[in-house]
Structures are given as structure tokens and as C-alpha cells.
Amino acid sequence: RELMRRMTLSALQIRLNVQQRNQPLFTFIDFNQLNWPREGCAVCSLDLTTDIQSWRRAVILAVREIRRLGLFGLTDSEISRYKQAILAEAAQNAAQSEQRNNEEVLNELMDSEACGHTFMQAQDRYLAAEKALTSITRDDVQAIARELCEH
């Protein structure tokens, strides 16, 4: 589910940025999904900055794009692109795992323990991500998009 959420939120951020090419309304766009497992919560935030004259049109555009994403989901090419990006990020993390300091490893271990997750080495996480990504279907991603955009 977490991988599909990342794919969906990335698609929304990219779509809003692409809209900028046609009709520049935003000066800043950022979508964050922050997880605080030890506190037992996750927060999604969409940060949009626009000038005073354009804020109404900017809100309309953002709401319309969120609704479109919730109704129609991601395209097959978007799903493929985000699967590749997530896998590339996991591969990079695995390649750089020896460069992590003790504090980073300890924080990850505590987060894993707090959530009841399995703590894995970076190479094992890469293999797990690869396996999970191959099992994700278009229908799975569309269901997550509907859930995230239902508001």
C-alpha cells in the first residue's frame, strides 16, 4: 500500500507541475507524505503557492486535478514510470547502505520496531520492493488513488 501511495502522490505532483507549462498559476508545488510511526500517525500535505491574483484559479485547478486522479487513477505509463523510479531509489539506497551512520540505522530500527515492521538490510529491502512492485496491478493503484482523493 505504501508503494502505491507514493506512486499516486508522485503522479499528482507531476500532473500539477505539467499544468504549470500550459497555465502558470503556482510558484511552488510540493506534496508530502510523512509517516511518524512512533506517534502512530501519517500526514499528507499539498503545499501550493500562488500570487494573490491567481489563488482562486489555482485552487480550482488543484481540486480538479485531485478529483481527476481519484476518478480515473493513473495511466499505465505513469504506473510503469513510478515503479521504475521506486526501484531505482531502492537500488541506490542499497548501493549506499554502507555509508549510513549509526544514528540513521538506529532511527530506522526504532521506527520498524514501533510499527511492528521487519527491519531489513538495504539489499533485502531492494529485493522486497522489487517483488512487491511486480505484484502491483493497475486496479490496486486505482483503488489507492480513489482512497487518497476521496475528500
C-alpha positions, 0 to 999 in steps of 0.5 A: 500500500505504501508503494502505491501511495507514493506512486499516486502522490508522485503522479499528482505532483507531476500532473500539477507541475505539467499544468504549470507549462500550459497555465502558470498559476503556482510558484511552488508545488510540493506534496508530502507524505510523512509517516511518524510511526512512533506517534502512530500517525501519517500526514499528507500535505499539498503545499501550493503557492500562488500570487494573490491574483491567481489563488482562486484559479489555482485552487480550482485547478488543484481540486480538479486535478485531485478529483481527476486522479481519484476518478480515473487513477493513473495511466499505465505509463505513469504506473510503469514510470513510478515503479521504475523510479521506486526501484531505482531509489531502492537500488541506490539506497542499497548501493549506499547502505554502507555509508549510513551512520549509526544514528540513521540505522538506529532511527530506522530500527526504532521506527520498524520496531514501533510499527511492528515492521521487519527491519531489513538490510538495504539489499533485502529491502531492494529485493522486497520492493522489487517483488512487491512492485511486480505484484502491483496491478493497475486496479490496486493503484486505482483503488489507492488513488480513489482512497487518497482523493476521496475528500 
